[in-house]
Each structure stands twice: as structure tokens, then as C-alpha cells.
Amino acid sequence: MAAVANQAAKSGASEATILAVERTRLAHERTLMAWVRTATSLITFGFTLYKFAQYLLEKREEPRQHLFDTRHFAGLMIVIGLVALVLATIKHIRDIEDLRRLHPEVPYSLAAVLGALIAILGIGALIAVIFRL
């Protein structure tokens, strides 16, 4: 509580305002982390499904040809996970920037960094699926 009082004294805002800003920032962080969990689940399940379908295809002597098979569905799951993650991260960054315009003391977001790192891993999984690695 002493840290909040010190911050209130420095910025001129009341303790209630500083705590409200902190709650808002943490709500944005929790929302992005929920999106990260959802997108990670989509990406990993899509990649696992692709590898399982690839394994089954290698066991079969005569491969079936479908317009939209399990491997395409798995790739689509990875793409949906990536798009959701990128959009959620962009939205989070904009929300934090809006909050920072009103209250410059708002710290940078580690959740946005995590979202970007998971997106890079998802792109790696998509490349592996596209090039059938």
C-alpha cells in the first residue's frame, strides 16, 4: 500500500484512481493470456492432428484423395489459432497504449511479449505443416 501512496504522491492522482488503473491493466493482461491459452490449444491440437494423419497415411499403401482431408483441417486449425493470437495481441497492445496515454506510469506488458513468442512458434508449426516436415 505504501507503493501506491508513493505513486499517488508523484503523479498527483488519488490512490483509488491508481488502483483502478492497475485493475484495468491486469484485466487486459488476463484477457490476453486467455487468448494465448486458446490459440496455443488450437495450434498444438492442429499440429498433433496433422502428425497423426501423416502417420496413418504412411501406414496405408493406397492413400485416399479428398478435397478437404484431415491434414487440411489440421492446417486450418493452426491458421485460426495464429490469426486469433495475432489479433488479440494487437488489440491488447492498443488497449495498453490507450491506458498509457491517460496514465503514463502504466508498465509495459509481458503478456504481449509472450503472445508474440507463441505466435512465432505457431508460425514454425504452420511452416512444418505446409512443407510436410
C-alpha positions as a Markdown table, in Angstrom:
| # | Residue | x | y | z |
|---|---|---|---|---|
| 1 | Met | 0.0 | 0.0 | 0.0 |
| 2 | Ala | 3.0 | 2.3 | 0.6 |
| 3 | Ala | 4.0 | 1.9 | -3.1 |
| 4 | Val | 0.5 | 3.1 | -4.1 |
| 5 | Ala | 0.7 | 6.1 | -1.8 |
| 6 | Asn | 4.2 | 7.0 | -3.2 |
| 7 | Gln | 2.9 | 6.7 | -6.8 |
| 8 | Ala | -0.2 | 8.8 | -5.9 |
| 9 | Ala | 2.1 | 11.5 | -4.4 |
| 10 | Lys | 4.3 | 11.5 | -7.5 |
| 11 | Ser | 1.5 | 11.6 | -10.1 |
| 12 | Gly | -1.0 | 13.7 | -8.3 |
| 13 | Ala | -3.7 | 11.0 | -8.8 |
| 14 | Ser | -5.7 | 9.6 | -5.9 |
| 15 | Glu | -4.9 | 6.1 | -4.6 |
| 16 | Ala | -8.3 | 4.9 | -5.8 |
| 17 | Thr | -7.5 | 6.1 | -9.4 |
| 18 | Ile | -4.1 | 4.3 | -9.3 |
| 19 | Leu | -5.7 | 1.1 | -8.1 |
| 20 | Ala | -8.5 | 1.3 | -10.7 |
| 21 | Val | -5.8 | 1.8 | -13.4 |
| 22 | Glu | -3.9 | -1.2 | -12.1 |
| 23 | Arg | -7.1 | -3.4 | -12.0 |
| 24 | Thr | -7.8 | -2.3 | -15.6 |
| 25 | Arg | -4.3 | -3.2 | -16.8 |
| 26 | Leu | -4.4 | -6.6 | -15.1 |
| 27 | Ala | -7.8 | -7.3 | -16.7 |
| 28 | His | -6.3 | -6.6 | -20.1 |
| 29 | Glu | -3.4 | -8.9 | -19.2 |
| 30 | Arg | -5.7 | -11.7 | -18.1 |
| 31 | Thr | -7.8 | -11.3 | -21.3 |
| 32 | Leu | -4.7 | -11.7 | -23.5 |
| 33 | Met | -3.5 | -14.7 | -21.5 |
| 34 | Ala | -6.8 | -16.4 | -22.1 |
| 35 | Trp | -6.5 | -15.7 | -25.8 |
| 36 | Val | -2.9 | -17.1 | -25.7 |
| 37 | Arg | -4.1 | -20.3 | -24.0 |
| 38 | Thr | -6.9 | -20.7 | -26.6 |
| 39 | Ala | -4.7 | -20.1 | -29.5 |
| 40 | Thr | -1.9 | -22.3 | -28.2 |
| 41 | Ser | -4.5 | -25.1 | -27.8 |
| 42 | Leu | -5.7 | -24.7 | -31.4 |
| 43 | Ile | -2.1 | -24.6 | -32.7 |
| 44 | Thr | -0.9 | -27.6 | -30.8 |
| 45 | Phe | -4.0 | -29.7 | -31.4 |
| 46 | Gly | -3.8 | -28.8 | -35.1 |
| 47 | Phe | -0.2 | -29.8 | -35.3 |
| 48 | Thr | -0.8 | -33.0 | -33.4 |
| 49 | Leu | -3.7 | -33.9 | -35.6 |
| 50 | Tyr | -1.6 | -33.3 | -38.7 |
| 51 | Lys | 1.2 | -35.5 | -37.5 |
| 52 | Phe | -1.3 | -38.3 | -36.6 |
| 53 | Ala | -2.9 | -38.1 | -40.0 |
| 54 | Gln | 0.6 | -38.2 | -41.6 |
| 55 | Tyr | 1.4 | -41.3 | -39.6 |
| 56 | Leu | -1.8 | -43.0 | -40.7 |
| 57 | Leu | -1.2 | -42.1 | -44.3 |
| 58 | Glu | 2.3 | -43.6 | -44.2 |
| 59 | Lys | 0.8 | -46.9 | -42.8 |
| 60 | Arg | -1.7 | -47.1 | -45.7 |
| 61 | Glu | -0.5 | -48.5 | -49.0 |
| 62 | Glu | -3.1 | -46.7 | -51.1 |
| 63 | Pro | -3.7 | -43.1 | -50.0 |
| 64 | Arg | -7.2 | -41.7 | -50.3 |
| 65 | Gln | -7.6 | -38.4 | -52.1 |
| 66 | His | -10.1 | -36.0 | -50.6 |
| 67 | Leu | -10.8 | -32.4 | -51.4 |
| 68 | Phe | -10.5 | -31.5 | -47.7 |
| 69 | Asp | -8.9 | -34.1 | -45.6 |
| 70 | Thr | -7.6 | -34.3 | -42.0 |
| 71 | Arg | -4.3 | -32.7 | -42.8 |
| 72 | His | -6.1 | -29.6 | -44.4 |
| 73 | Phe | -8.3 | -29.4 | -41.3 |
| 74 | Ala | -5.3 | -29.5 | -39.1 |
| 75 | Gly | -3.6 | -26.7 | -41.1 |
| 76 | Leu | -6.8 | -24.7 | -40.8 |
| 77 | Met | -6.8 | -25.1 | -37.0 |
| 78 | Ile | -3.2 | -23.8 | -36.9 |
| 79 | Val | -4.1 | -20.8 | -39.1 |
| 80 | Ile | -7.2 | -19.9 | -37.0 |
| 81 | Gly | -5.1 | -20.1 | -33.8 |
| 82 | Leu | -2.4 | -17.9 | -35.3 |
| 83 | Val | -4.9 | -15.3 | -36.5 |
| 84 | Ala | -6.7 | -15.2 | -33.2 |
| 85 | Leu | -3.4 | -14.8 | -31.3 |
| 86 | Val | -2.2 | -12.0 | -33.6 |
| 87 | Leu | -5.5 | -10.1 | -33.5 |
| 88 | Ala | -5.7 | -10.5 | -29.7 |
| 89 | Thr | -2.1 | -9.3 | -29.2 |
| 90 | Ile | -2.7 | -6.3 | -31.4 |
| 91 | Lys | -5.9 | -5.4 | -29.5 |
| 92 | His | -4.1 | -5.8 | -26.2 |
| 93 | Ile | -1.2 | -3.5 | -27.3 |
| 94 | Arg | -3.7 | -0.8 | -28.5 |
| 95 | Asp | -5.6 | -1.1 | -25.2 |
| 96 | Ile | -2.4 | -0.7 | -23.1 |
| 97 | Glu | -1.3 | 2.3 | -25.3 |
| 98 | Asp | -4.7 | 4.0 | -24.7 |
| 99 | Leu | -4.3 | 3.4 | -21.0 |
| 100 | Arg | -0.8 | 4.7 | -21.0 |
| 101 | Arg | -1.9 | 7.9 | -22.8 |
| 102 | Leu | -4.1 | 8.6 | -19.8 |
| 103 | His | -1.7 | 7.3 | -17.2 |
| 104 | Pro | 1.9 | 7.3 | -18.4 |
| 105 | Glu | 3.1 | 5.2 | -15.4 |
| 106 | Val | 1.4 | 2.0 | -16.7 |
| 107 | Pro | 4.2 | -0.6 | -17.3 |
| 108 | Tyr | 4.8 | -2.4 | -20.5 |
| 109 | Ser | 3.1 | -5.7 | -21.0 |
| 110 | Leu | 4.9 | -9.0 | -20.6 |
| 111 | Ala | 1.8 | -10.8 | -21.9 |
| 112 | Ala | 2.2 | -9.1 | -25.3 |
| 113 | Val | 5.8 | -10.4 | -25.4 |
| 114 | Leu | 4.5 | -13.9 | -24.6 |
| 115 | Gly | 1.8 | -13.6 | -27.3 |
| 116 | Ala | 4.5 | -12.7 | -29.9 |
| 117 | Leu | 6.7 | -15.6 | -28.9 |
| 118 | Ile | 3.8 | -18.1 | -29.1 |
| 119 | Ala | 2.9 | -16.7 | -32.5 |
| 120 | Ile | 6.5 | -17.3 | -33.7 |
| 121 | Leu | 6.2 | -20.9 | -32.5 |
| 122 | Gly | 2.8 | -21.2 | -34.3 |
| 123 | Ile | 4.4 | -19.9 | -37.5 |
| 124 | Gly | 7.0 | -22.6 | -37.2 |
| 125 | Ala | 4.3 | -25.3 | -36.8 |
| 126 | Leu | 2.5 | -23.9 | -39.8 |
| 127 | Ile | 5.7 | -24.0 | -41.9 |
| 128 | Ala | 6.2 | -27.6 | -40.8 |
| 129 | Val | 2.7 | -28.5 | -42.0 |
| 130 | Ile | 2.9 | -26.6 | -45.3 |
| 131 | Phe | 6.3 | -28.2 | -46.2 |
| 132 | Arg | 5.2 | -31.6 | -44.8 |
| 133 | Leu | 8.2 | -31.8 | -42.4 |
